[in-house]
Amino acid sequence: MWMAKGTLLALWLFGFGNIAWLYFALYRHVSSNSAVDIRLIIALTTQNPLWWIGLVVSFVLGYGIARSWSGPLGLWIALLVTGLIPAGCLALFLVLAYELKRATQGHL
């Protein structure tokens, strides 16, 4: 059970950490009525070694905390519910990337 809780906590930490990373590195400096290239988002995430290190650190922290402290049930329910925010952002990004790819190929 501690592995499931550790994975949930790790994904929660990584999801919100990723949102904060992208905000401070990218979106904070973007003016209104402007766009961000998908290659820039990819360069800041999957092509960045710090992003991968953050993923590993999130899992180490998540498993360490879940192994040493069980926490109340309400905490894990709250993590599960609030974890839908980064999951929704990821789903929105993937849908927009798919639609952008379809639009550039002339399938509108």
Biopython code that builds the backbone (N, CA, C, O; Angstrom):
import numpy as np
from Bio.PDB.StructureBuilder import StructureBuilder

atoms = [
    (1, "MET", "N", (0.816, -1.200, 0.000)),
    (1, "MET", "CA", (0.000, 0.000, 0.000)),
    (1, "MET", "C", (0.863, 1.270, 0.000)),
    (1, "MET", "O", (0.501, 2.295, -0.577)),
    (2, "TRP", "N", (2.027, 1.161, 0.674)),
    (2, "TRP", "CA", (2.869, 2.357, 0.734)),
    (2, "TRP", "C", (3.414, 2.711, -0.646)),
    (2, "TRP", "O", (3.713, 3.877, -0.906)),
    (3, "MET", "N", (3.549, 1.726, -1.534)),
    (3, "MET", "CA", (4.030, 2.024, -2.884)),
    (3, "MET", "C", (2.980, 2.796, -3.683)),
    (3, "MET", "O", (3.316, 3.707, -4.440)),
    (4, "ALA", "N", (1.711, 2.430, -3.511)),
    (4, "ALA", "CA", (0.639, 3.157, -4.194)),
    (4, "ALA", "C", (0.561, 4.588, -3.666)),
    (4, "ALA", "O", (0.418, 5.535, -4.440)),
    (5, "LYS", "N", (0.654, 4.735, -2.363)),
    (5, "LYS", "CA", (0.630, 6.078, -1.770)),
    (5, "LYS", "C", (1.859, 6.882, -2.201)),
    (5, "LYS", "O", (1.756, 8.075, -2.488)),
    (6, "GLY", "N", (3.014, 6.226, -2.244)),
    (6, "GLY", "CA", (4.237, 6.915, -2.674)),
    (6, "GLY", "C", (4.161, 7.350, -4.121)),
    (6, "GLY", "O", (4.606, 8.445, -4.465)),
    (7, "THR", "N", (3.597, 6.498, -4.978)),
    (7, "THR", "CA", (3.436, 6.860, -6.388)),
    (7, "THR", "C", (2.468, 8.027, -6.531)),
    (7, "THR", "O", (2.720, 8.956, -7.297)),
    (8, "LEU", "N", (1.356, 7.979, -5.790)),
    (8, "LEU", "CA", (0.388, 9.079, -5.830)),
    (8, "LEU", "C", (1.033, 10.386, -5.387)),
    (8, "LEU", "O", (0.861, 11.418, -6.035)),
    (9, "LEU", "N", (1.769, 10.344, -4.294)),
    (9, "LEU", "CA", (2.434, 11.555, -3.794)),
    (9, "LEU", "C", (3.498, 12.039, -4.772)),
    (9, "LEU", "O", (3.638, 13.243, -4.987)),
    (10, "ALA", "N", (4.252, 11.111, -5.368)),
    (10, "ALA", "CA", (5.298, 11.489, -6.318)),
    (10, "ALA", "C", (4.703, 12.146, -7.558)),
    (10, "ALA", "O", (5.207, 13.168, -8.022)),
    (11, "LEU", "N", (3.635, 11.566, -8.095)),
    (11, "LEU", "CA", (3.005, 12.160, -9.274)),
    (11, "LEU", "C", (2.378, 13.508, -8.948)),
    (11, "LEU", "O", (2.377, 14.416, -9.780)),
    (12, "TRP", "N", (1.846, 13.638, -7.739)),
    (12, "TRP", "CA", (1.268, 14.918, -7.310)),
    (12, "TRP", "C", (2.376, 15.972, -7.224)),
    (12, "TRP", "O", (2.226, 17.079, -7.740)),
    (13, "LEU", "N", (3.482, 15.624, -6.571)),
    (13, "LEU", "CA", (4.606, 16.565, -6.465)),
    (13, "LEU", "C", (5.149, 16.937, -7.833)),
    (13, "LEU", "O", (5.410, 18.107, -8.111)),
    (14, "PHE", "N", (5.317, 15.937, -8.683)),
    (14, "PHE", "CA", (5.870, 16.199, -10.010)),
    (14, "PHE", "C", (4.912, 17.018, -10.861)),
    (14, "PHE", "O", (5.350, 17.906, -11.593)),
    (15, "GLY", "N", (3.620, 16.743, -10.781)),
    (15, "GLY", "CA", (2.644, 17.487, -11.571)),
    (15, "GLY", "C", (2.608, 18.962, -11.211)),
    (15, "GLY", "O", (2.686, 19.825, -12.084)),
    (16, "PHE", "N", (2.489, 19.247, -9.916)),
    (16, "PHE", "CA", (2.460, 20.651, -9.517)),
    (16, "PHE", "C", (3.825, 21.314, -9.648)),
    (16, "PHE", "O", (3.908, 22.513, -9.914)),
    (17, "GLY", "N", (4.890, 20.548, -9.466)),
    (17, "GLY", "CA", (6.223, 21.083, -9.704)),
    (17, "GLY", "C", (6.431, 21.444, -11.162)),
    (17, "GLY", "O", (7.078, 22.443, -11.475)),
    (18, "ASN", "N", (5.884, 20.635, -12.049)),
    (18, "ASN", "CA", (5.982, 20.905, -13.481)),
    (18, "ASN", "C", (5.209, 22.161, -13.854)),
    (18, "ASN", "O", (5.680, 22.965, -14.659)),
    (19, "ILE", "N", (4.031, 22.333, -13.279)),
    (19, "ILE", "CA", (3.249, 23.549, -13.531)),
    (19, "ILE", "C", (4.023, 24.776, -13.052)),
    (19, "ILE", "O", (4.094, 25.783, -13.756)),
    (20, "ALA", "N", (4.601, 24.688, -11.855)),
    (20, "ALA", "CA", (5.375, 25.820, -11.323)),
    (20, "ALA", "C", (6.618, 26.078, -12.175)),
    (20, "ALA", "O", (6.956, 27.229, -12.453)),
    (21, "TRP", "N", (7.297, 25.008, -12.588)),
    (21, "TRP", "CA", (8.498, 25.135, -13.437)),
    (21, "TRP", "C", (8.166, 25.869, -14.731)),
    (21, "TRP", "O", (8.869, 26.805, -15.111)),
    (22, "LEU", "N", (7.102, 25.452, -15.408)),
    (22, "LEU", "CA", (6.732, 26.094, -16.672)),
    (22, "LEU", "C", (6.283, 27.535, -16.455)),
    (22, "LEU", "O", (6.566, 28.402, -17.282)),
    (23, "TYR", "N", (5.589, 27.796, -15.356)),
    (23, "TYR", "CA", (5.158, 29.170, -15.102)),
    (23, "TYR", "C", (6.361, 30.091, -14.890)),
    (23, "TYR", "O", (6.468, 31.137, -15.532)),
    (24, "PHE", "N", (7.256, 29.704, -13.999)),
    (24, "PHE", "CA", (8.384, 30.584, -13.684)),
    (24, "PHE", "C", (9.399, 30.664, -14.814)),
    (24, "PHE", "O", (10.037, 31.702, -14.989)),
    (25, "ALA", "N", (9.565, 29.600, -15.582)),
    (25, "ALA", "CA", (10.552, 29.612, -16.657)),
    (25, "ALA", "C", (10.013, 30.207, -17.949)),
    (25, "ALA", "O", (10.787, 30.697, -18.771)),
    (26, "LEU", "N", (8.700, 30.174, -18.143)),
    (26, "LEU", "CA", (8.169, 30.518, -19.453)),
    (26, "LEU", "C", (7.011, 31.495, -19.401)),
    (26, "LEU", "O", (7.117, 32.605, -19.922)),
    (27, "TYR", "N", (5.921, 31.106, -18.789)),
    (27, "TYR", "CA", (4.684, 31.867, -18.909)),
    (27, "TYR", "C", (4.700, 33.188, -18.161)),
    (27, "TYR", "O", (3.938, 34.093, -18.501)),
    (28, "ARG", "N", (5.534, 33.320, -17.167)),
    (28, "ARG", "CA", (5.609, 34.577, -16.425)),
    (28, "ARG", "C", (6.103, 35.711, -17.310)),
    (28, "ARG", "O", (5.742, 36.868, -17.094)),
    (29, "HIS", "N", (6.926, 35.392, -18.305)),
    (29, "HIS", "CA", (7.527, 36.399, -19.166)),
    (29, "HIS", "C", (6.760, 36.616, -20.465)),
    (29, "HIS", "O", (7.138, 37.475, -21.261)),
    (30, "VAL", "N", (5.703, 35.866, -20.694)),
    (30, "VAL", "CA", (4.947, 35.963, -21.939)),
    (30, "VAL", "C", (3.901, 37.064, -21.804)),
    (30, "VAL", "O", (3.148, 37.102, -20.831)),
    (31, "SER", "N", (3.861, 37.952, -22.783)),
    (31, "SER", "CA", (2.845, 39.009, -22.747)),
    (31, "SER", "C", (1.512, 38.454, -23.233)),
    (31, "SER", "O", (1.447, 37.380, -23.831)),
    (32, "SER", "N", (0.467, 39.200, -22.966)),
    (32, "SER", "CA", (-0.848, 38.755, -23.406)),
    (32, "SER", "C", (-0.934, 38.817, -24.935)),
    (32, "SER", "O", (-0.173, 39.536, -25.583)),
    (33, "ASN", "N", (-1.858, 38.063, -25.489)),
    (33, "ASN", "CA", (-2.054, 37.965, -26.946)),
    (33, "ASN", "C", (-0.805, 37.462, -27.663)),
    (33, "ASN", "O", (-0.486, 37.917, -28.762)),
    (34, "SER", "N", (-0.099, 36.520, -27.037)),
    (34, "SER", "CA", (1.063, 35.920, -27.677)),
    (34, "SER", "C", (0.960, 34.408, -27.538)),
    (34, "SER", "O", (0.140, 33.896, -26.776)),
    (35, "ALA", "N", (1.791, 33.712, -28.273)),
    (35, "ALA", "CA", (1.752, 32.258, -28.274)),
    (35, "ALA", "C", (3.106, 31.706, -27.857)),
    (35, "ALA", "O", (4.127, 32.391, -27.921)),
    (36, "VAL", "N", (3.088, 30.453, -27.429)),
    (36, "VAL", "CA", (4.301, 29.752, -27.044)),
    (36, "VAL", "C", (4.453, 28.556, -27.971)),
    (36, "VAL", "O", (3.524, 27.765, -28.136)),
    (37, "ASP", "N", (5.620, 28.432, -28.569)),
    (37, "ASP", "CA", (5.879, 27.324, -29.479)),
    (37, "ASP", "C", (5.988, 26.020, -28.696)),
    (37, "ASP", "O", (6.557, 25.988, -27.606)),
    (38, "ILE", "N", (5.445, 24.959, -29.253)),
    (38, "ILE", "CA", (5.472, 23.661, -28.585)),
    (38, "ILE", "C", (6.899, 23.166, -28.413)),
    (38, "ILE", "O", (7.186, 22.431, -27.468)),
    (39, "ARG", "N", (7.795, 23.554, -29.307)),
    (39, "ARG", "CA", (9.197, 23.145, -29.182)),
    (39, "ARG", "C", (9.847, 23.749, -27.947)),
    (39, "ARG", "O", (10.751, 23.147, -27.369)),
    (40, "LEU", "N", (9.399, 24.933, -27.533)),
    (40, "LEU", "CA", (9.928, 25.551, -26.324)),
    (40, "LEU", "C", (9.467, 24.792, -25.083)),
    (40, "LEU", "O", (10.242, 24.598, -24.147)),
    (41, "ILE", "N", (8.225, 24.368, -25.075)),
    (41, "ILE", "CA", (7.722, 23.579, -23.945)),
    (41, "ILE", "C", (8.461, 22.243, -23.869)),
    (41, "ILE", "O", (8.817, 21.794, -22.780)),
    (42, "ILE", "N", (8.691, 21.612, -25.010)),
    (42, "ILE", "CA", (9.424, 20.347, -25.038)),
    (42, "ILE", "C", (10.861, 20.556, -24.585)),
    (42, "ILE", "O", (11.412, 19.717, -23.872)),
    (43, "ALA", "N", (11.474, 21.661, -24.987)),
    (43, "ALA", "CA", (12.851, 21.946, -24.573)),
    (43, "ALA", "C", (12.945, 22.153, -23.065)),
    (43, "ALA", "O", (13.954, 21.799, -22.455)),
    (44, "LEU", "N", (11.911, 22.719, -22.460)),
    (44, "LEU", "CA", (11.920, 22.946, -21.018)),
    (44, "LEU", "C", (11.522, 21.710, -20.224)),
    (44, "LEU", "O", (11.745, 21.657, -19.015)),
    (45, "THR", "N", (10.941, 20.724, -20.879)),
    (45, "THR", "CA", (10.490, 19.537, -20.148)),
    (45, "THR", "C", (11.311, 18.317, -20.545)),
    (45, "THR", "O", (12.359, 18.071, -19.948)),
    (46, "THR", "N", (10.877, 17.562, -21.513)),
    (46, "THR", "CA", (11.475, 16.252, -21.779)),
    (46, "THR", "C", (12.905, 16.314, -22.295)),
    (46, "THR", "O", (13.635, 15.330, -22.169)),
    (47, "GLN", "N", (13.327, 17.416, -22.863)),
    (47, "GLN", "CA", (14.700, 17.529, -23.335)),
    (47, "GLN", "C", (15.634, 18.164, -22.305)),
    (47, "GLN", "O", (16.822, 18.348, -22.572)),
    (48, "ASN", "N", (15.105, 18.494, -21.143)),
    (48, "ASN", "CA", (15.881, 19.155, -20.104)),
    (48, "ASN", "C", (16.278, 18.137, -19.035)),
    (48, "ASN", "O", (15.401, 17.491, -18.463)),
    (49, "PRO", "N", (17.570, 17.975, -18.749)),
    (49, "PRO", "CA", (17.986, 17.020, -17.712)),
    (49, "PRO", "C", (17.442, 17.364, -16.321)),
    (49, "PRO", "O", (17.190, 16.464, -15.520)),
    (50, "LEU", "N", (17.261, 18.650, -16.026)),
    (50, "LEU", "CA", (16.712, 19.026, -14.721)),
    (50, "LEU", "C", (15.278, 18.525, -14.542)),
    (50, "LEU", "O", (14.863, 18.218, -13.424)),
    (51, "TRP", "N", (14.530, 18.444, -15.628)),
    (51, "TRP", "CA", (13.164, 17.934, -15.569)),
    (51, "TRP", "C", (13.179, 16.464, -15.172)),
    (51, "TRP", "O", (12.372, 16.031, -14.349)),
    (52, "TRP", "N", (14.097, 15.695, -15.759)),
    (52, "TRP", "CA", (14.206, 14.278, -15.429)),
    (52, "TRP", "C", (14.718, 14.078, -14.009)),
    (52, "TRP", "O", (14.283, 13.158, -13.316)),
    (53, "ILE", "N", (15.625, 14.920, -13.578)),
    (53, "ILE", "CA", (16.099, 14.852, -12.196)),
    (53, "ILE", "C", (14.953, 15.153, -11.242)),
    (53, "ILE", "O", (14.825, 14.510, -10.200)),
    (54, "GLY", "N", (14.121, 16.123, -11.592)),
    (54, "GLY", "CA", (12.945, 16.431, -10.781)),
    (54, "GLY", "C", (11.985, 15.257, -10.685)),
    (54, "GLY", "O", (11.377, 15.033, -9.638)),
    (55, "LEU", "N", (11.845, 14.510, -11.769)),
    (55, "LEU", "CA", (10.988, 13.321, -11.746)),
    (55, "LEU", "C", (11.534, 12.280, -10.776)),
    (55, "LEU", "O", (10.785, 11.708, -9.984)),
    (56, "VAL", "N", (12.833, 12.039, -10.839)),
    (56, "VAL", "CA", (13.446, 11.060, -9.938)),
    (56, "VAL", "C", (13.353, 11.526, -8.490)),
    (56, "VAL", "O", (13.028, 10.734, -7.605)),
    (57, "VAL", "N", (13.634, 12.796, -8.243)),
    (57, "VAL", "CA", (13.556, 13.332, -6.883)),
    (57, "VAL", "C", (12.125, 13.251, -6.359)),
    (57, "VAL", "O", (11.921, 12.963, -5.180)),
    (58, "SER", "N", (11.142, 13.498, -7.202)),
    (58, "SER", "CA", (9.743, 13.395, -6.780)),
    (58, "SER", "C", (9.411, 11.976, -6.341)),
    (58, "SER", "O", (8.735, 11.784, -5.330)),
    (59, "PHE", "N", (9.875, 10.985, -7.083)),
    (59, "PHE", "CA", (9.602, 9.600, -6.696)),
    (59, "PHE", "C", (10.355, 9.207, -5.431)),
    (59, "PHE", "O", (9.814, 8.487, -4.593)),
    (60, "VAL", "N", (11.582, 9.664, -5.283)),
    (60, "VAL", "CA", (12.336, 9.361, -4.062)),
    (60, "VAL", "C", (11.641, 9.981, -2.854)),
    (60, "VAL", "O", (11.462, 9.318, -1.832)),
    (61, "LEU", "N", (11.251, 11.240, -2.966)),
    (61, "LEU", "CA", (10.533, 11.897, -1.863)),
    (61, "LEU", "C", (9.183, 11.242, -1.593)),
    (61, "LEU", "O", (8.820, 11.007, -0.440)),
    (62, "GLY", "N", (8.445, 10.951, -2.654)),
    (62, "GLY", "CA", (7.123, 10.337, -2.483)),
    (62, "GLY", "C", (7.203, 9.001, -1.784)),
    (62, "GLY", "O", (6.446, 8.742, -0.849)),
    (63, "TYR", "N", (8.122, 8.140, -2.230)),
    (63, "TYR", "CA", (8.268, 6.828, -1.592)),
    (63, "TYR", "C", (8.811, 6.954, -0.176)),
    (63, "TYR", "O", (8.389, 6.225, 0.722)),
    (64, "GLY", "N", (9.741, 7.875, 0.024)),
    (64, "GLY", "CA", (10.301, 8.062, 1.369)),
    (64, "GLY", "C", (9.263, 8.542, 2.362)),
    (64, "GLY", "O", (9.195, 8.040, 3.484)),
    (65, "ILE", "N", (8.460, 9.503, 1.961)),
    (65, "ILE", "CA", (7.430, 10.025, 2.862)),
    (65, "ILE", "C", (6.357, 8.980, 3.109)),
    (65, "ILE", "O", (5.929, 8.798, 4.248)),
    (66, "ALA", "N", (5.913, 8.293, 2.068)),
    (66, "ALA", "CA", (4.854, 7.290, 2.228)),
    (66, "ALA", "C", (5.340, 6.103, 3.063)),
    (66, "ALA", "O", (4.554, 5.498, 3.792)),
    (67, "ARG", "N", (6.612, 5.771, 2.960)),
    (67, "ARG", "CA", (7.148, 4.636, 3.724)),
    (67, "ARG", "C", (7.273, 4.973, 5.205)),
    (67, "ARG", "O", (7.030, 4.121, 6.060)),
    (68, "SER", "N", (7.651, 6.217, 5.511)),
    (68, "SER", "CA", (7.904, 6.578, 6.903)),
    (68, "SER", "C", (6.684, 7.155, 7.621)),
    (68, "SER", "O", (6.647, 7.184, 8.851)),
    (69, "TRP", "N", (5.686, 7.616, 6.862)),
    (69, "TRP", "CA", (4.528, 8.254, 7.492)),
    (69, "TRP", "C", (3.281, 7.862, 6.716)),
    (69, "TRP", "O", (3.194, 8.090, 5.510)),
    (70, "SER", "N", (2.319, 7.273, 7.411)),
    (70, "SER", "CA", (1.123, 6.802, 6.704)),
    (70, "SER", "C", (0.163, 7.944, 6.390)),
    (70, "SER", "O", (-0.470, 7.937, 5.334)),
    (71, "GLY", "N", (0.042, 8.910, 7.268)),
    (71, "GLY", "CA", (-0.843, 10.050, 7.026)),
    (71, "GLY", "C", (-2.304, 9.677, 7.138)),
    (71, "GLY", "O", (-2.662, 8.510, 6.979)),
    (72, "PRO", "N", (-3.147, 10.649, 7.409)),
    (72, "PRO", "CA", (-4.582, 10.357, 7.503)),
    (72, "PRO", "C", (-5.183, 10.070, 6.126)),
    (72, "PRO", "O", (-4.641, 10.484, 5.101)),
    (73, "LEU", "N", (-6.285, 9.369, 6.119)),
    (73, "LEU", "CA", (-6.950, 9.001, 4.872)),
    (73, "LEU", "C", (-7.391, 10.237, 4.091)),
    (73, "LEU", "O", (-7.357, 10.234, 2.861)),
    (74, "GLY", "N", (-7.801, 11.286, 4.788)),
    (74, "GLY", "CA", (-8.231, 12.518, 4.126)),
    (74, "GLY", "C", (-7.133, 13.153, 3.286)),
    (74, "GLY", "O", (-7.407, 13.758, 2.249)),
    (75, "LEU", "N", (-5.903, 13.015, 3.731)),
    (75, "LEU", "CA", (-4.779, 13.556, 2.970)),
    (75, "LEU", "C", (-4.651, 12.872, 1.618)),
    (75, "LEU", "O", (-4.467, 13.538, 0.599)),
    (76, "TRP", "N", (-4.746, 11.559, 1.604)),
    (76, "TRP", "CA", (-4.586, 10.811, 0.364)),
    (76, "TRP", "C", (-5.755, 11.043, -0.584)),
    (76, "TRP", "O", (-5.581, 11.057, -1.803)),
    (77, "ILE", "N", (-6.937, 11.224, -0.024)),
    (77, "ILE", "CA", (-8.095, 11.561, -0.860)),
    (77, "ILE", "C", (-7.919, 12.947, -1.460)),
    (77, "ILE", "O", (-8.224, 13.163, -2.633)),
    (78, "ALA", "N", (-7.426, 13.891, -0.654)),
    (78, "ALA", "CA", (-7.184, 15.248, -1.155)),
    (78, "ALA", "C", (-6.106, 15.245, -2.237)),
    (78, "ALA", "O", (-6.227, 15.965, -3.228)),
    (79, "LEU", "N", (-5.061, 14.449, -2.061)),
    (79, "LEU", "CA", (-4.023, 14.351, -3.085)),
    (79, "LEU", "C", (-4.586, 13.779, -4.379)),
    (79, "LEU", "O", (-4.250, 14.237, -5.471)),
    (80, "LEU", "N", (-5.447, 12.773, -4.244)),
    (80, "LEU", "CA", (-6.046, 12.165, -5.429)),
    (80, "LEU", "C", (-6.929, 13.159, -6.172)),
    (80, "LEU", "O", (-6.877, 13.237, -7.399)),
    (81, "VAL", "N", (-7.732, 13.913, -5.447)),
    (81, "VAL", "CA", (-8.645, 14.873, -6.077)),
    (81, "VAL", "C", (-7.877, 16.048, -6.683)),
    (81, "VAL", "O", (-8.137, 16.433, -7.823)),
    (82, "THR", "N", (-6.942, 16.614, -5.937)),
    (82, "THR", "CA", (-6.201, 17.766, -6.467)),
    (82, "THR", "C", (-5.215, 17.348, -7.543)),
    (82, "THR", "O", (-4.783, 18.184, -8.336)),
    (83, "GLY", "N", (-4.850, 16.076, -7.589)),
    (83, "GLY", "CA", (-3.981, 15.584, -8.650)),
    (83, "GLY", "C", (-4.638, 15.608, -10.010)),
    (83, "GLY", "O", (-3.966, 15.447, -11.029)),
    (84, "LEU", "N", (-5.952, 15.808, -10.038)),
    (84, "LEU", "CA", (-6.647, 15.916, -11.310)),
    (84, "LEU", "C", (-6.312, 17.214, -12.040)),
    (84, "LEU", "O", (-6.486, 17.299, -13.256)),
    (85, "ILE", "N", (-5.836, 18.217, -11.322)),
    (85, "ILE", "CA", (-5.483, 19.498, -11.954)),
    (85, "ILE", "C", (-4.304, 19.332, -12.909)),
    (85, "ILE", "O", (-4.434, 19.696, -14.078)),
    (86, "PRO", "N", (-3.150, 18.798, -12.469)),
    (86, "PRO", "CA", (-2.072, 18.605, -13.433)),
    (86, "PRO", "C", (-2.420, 17.576, -14.509)),
    (86, "PRO", "O", (-1.980, 17.699, -15.652)),
    (87, "ALA", "N", (-3.209, 16.563, -14.146)),
    (87, "ALA", "CA", (-3.617, 15.575, -15.146)),
    (87, "ALA", "C", (-4.485, 16.226, -16.217)),
    (87, "ALA", "O", (-4.359, 15.903, -17.398)),
    (88, "GLY", "N", (-5.359, 17.135, -15.818)),
    (88, "GLY", "CA", (-6.186, 17.868, -16.778)),
    (88, "GLY", "C", (-5.358, 18.790, -17.656)),
    (88, "GLY", "O", (-5.623, 18.920, -18.851)),
    (89, "CYS", "N", (-4.354, 19.432, -17.063)),
    (89, "CYS", "CA", (-3.462, 20.290, -17.865)),
    (89, "CYS", "C", (-2.696, 19.475, -18.894)),
    (89, "CYS", "O", (-2.524, 19.912, -20.032)),
    (90, "LEU", "N", (-2.238, 18.294, -18.501)),
    (90, "LEU", "CA", (-1.533, 17.419, -19.438)),
    (90, "LEU", "C", (-2.469, 16.965, -20.554)),
    (90, "LEU", "O", (-2.086, 16.962, -21.724)),
    (91, "ALA", "N", (-3.690, 16.582, -20.198)),
    (91, "ALA", "CA", (-4.654, 16.152, -21.214)),
    (91, "ALA", "C", (-4.977, 17.287, -22.178)),
    (91, "ALA", "O", (-5.064, 17.068, -23.386)),
    (92, "LEU", "N", (-5.156, 18.498, -21.653)),
    (92, "LEU", "CA", (-5.429, 19.647, -22.508)),
    (92, "LEU", "C", (-4.267, 19.912, -23.453)),
    (92, "LEU", "O", (-4.482, 20.183, -24.634)),
    (93, "PHE", "N", (-3.045, 19.838, -22.954)),
    (93, "PHE", "CA", (-1.863, 20.045, -23.784)),
    (93, "PHE", "C", (-1.790, 19.006, -24.895)),
    (93, "PHE", "O", (-1.518, 19.344, -26.047)),
    (94, "LEU", "N", (-2.034, 17.736, -24.550)),
    (94, "LEU", "CA", (-1.959, 16.680, -25.555)),
    (94, "LEU", "C", (-3.031, 16.839, -26.631)),
    (94, "LEU", "O", (-2.763, 16.613, -27.811)),
    (95, "VAL", "N", (-4.234, 17.223, -26.234)),
    (95, "VAL", "CA", (-5.312, 17.442, -27.215)),
    (95, "VAL", "C", (-4.970, 18.616, -28.123)),
    (95, "VAL", "O", (-5.167, 18.542, -29.336)),
    (96, "LEU", "N", (-4.462, 19.692, -27.548)),
    (96, "LEU", "CA", (-4.095, 20.854, -28.360)),
    (96, "LEU", "C", (-2.933, 20.533, -29.307)),
    (96, "LEU", "O", (-2.919, 20.988, -30.450)),
    (97, "ALA", "N", (-1.968, 19.758, -28.835)),
    (97, "ALA", "CA", (-0.857, 19.368, -29.706)),
    (97, "ALA", "C", (-1.352, 18.487, -30.847)),
    (97, "ALA", "O", (-0.897, 18.631, -31.982)),
    (98, "TYR", "N", (-2.275, 17.583, -30.560)),
    (98, "TYR", "CA", (-2.838, 16.718, -31.604)),
    (98, "TYR", "C", (-3.607, 17.544, -32.639)),
    (98, "TYR", "O", (-3.461, 17.335, -33.843)),
    (99, "GLU", "N", (-4.417, 18.470, -32.162)),
    (99, "GLU", "CA", (-5.188, 19.316, -33.079)),
    (99, "GLU", "C", (-4.275, 20.227, -33.895)),
    (99, "GLU", "O", (-4.547, 20.485, -35.068)),
    (100, "LEU", "N", (-3.205, 20.709, -33.291)),
    (100, "LEU", "CA", (-2.242, 21.533, -34.024)),
    (100, "LEU", "C", (-1.569, 20.717, -35.121)),
    (100, "LEU", "O", (-1.366, 21.204, -36.233)),
    (101, "LYS", "N", (-1.229, 19.487, -34.804)),
    (101, "LYS", "CA", (-0.609, 18.624, -35.812)),
    (101, "LYS", "C", (-1.584, 18.342, -36.949)),
    (101, "LYS", "O", (-1.187, 18.355, -38.115)),
    (102, "ARG", "N", (-2.845, 18.089, -36.634)),
    (102, "ARG", "CA", (-3.853, 17.861, -37.667)),
    (102, "ARG", "C", (-4.047, 19.100, -38.522)),
    (102, "ARG", "O", (-4.213, 19.000, -39.738)),
    (103, "ALA", "N", (-4.027, 20.275, -37.891)),
    (103, "ALA", "CA", (-4.241, 21.518, -38.639)),
    (103, "ALA", "C", (-3.085, 21.798, -39.599)),
    (103, "ALA", "O", (-3.299, 22.292, -40.706)),
    (104, "THR", "N", (-1.868, 21.482, -39.174)),
    (104, "THR", "CA", (-0.730, 21.741, -40.054)),
    (104, "THR", "C", (-0.662, 20.746, -41.207)),
    (104, "THR", "O", (-0.011, 21.012, -42.218)),
    (105, "GLN", "N", (-1.317, 19.624, -41.065)),
    (105, "GLN", "CA", (-1.351, 18.636, -42.142)),
    (105, "GLN", "C", (-2.557, 18.826, -43.061)),
    (105, "GLN", "O", (-2.727, 18.082, -44.027)),
    (106, "GLY", "N", (-3.388, 19.815, -42.762)),
    (106, "GLY", "CA", (-4.528, 20.145, -43.614)),
    (106, "GLY", "C", (-5.732, 19.254, -43.417)),
    (106, "GLY", "O", (-6.488, 19.035, -44.364)),
    (107, "HIS", "N", (-5.938, 18.730, -42.217)),
    (107, "HIS", "CA", (-7.076, 17.854, -41.946)),
    (107, "HIS", "C", (-8.199, 18.544, -41.209)),
    (107, "HIS", "O", (-8.966, 17.873, -40.520)),
    (108, "LEU", "N", (-8.331, 19.819, -41.318)),
    (108, "LEU", "CA", (-9.399, 20.506, -40.604)),
    (108, "LEU", "C", (-10.731, 20.344, -41.237)),
    (108, "LEU", "O", (-11.722, 20.874, -40.735)),
]
sb = StructureBuilder()
sb.init_structure("model")
sb.init_model(0)
sb.init_chain("A")
sb.init_seg("    ")
for serial, (resi, resn, name, xyz) in enumerate(atoms, 1):
    if name == "N":
        sb.init_residue(resn, " ", resi, " ")
    sb.init_atom(name, np.array(xyz, "f"), 0.0, 1.0, " ", f" {name:<3s}", serial, name[0])
structure = sb.get_structure()
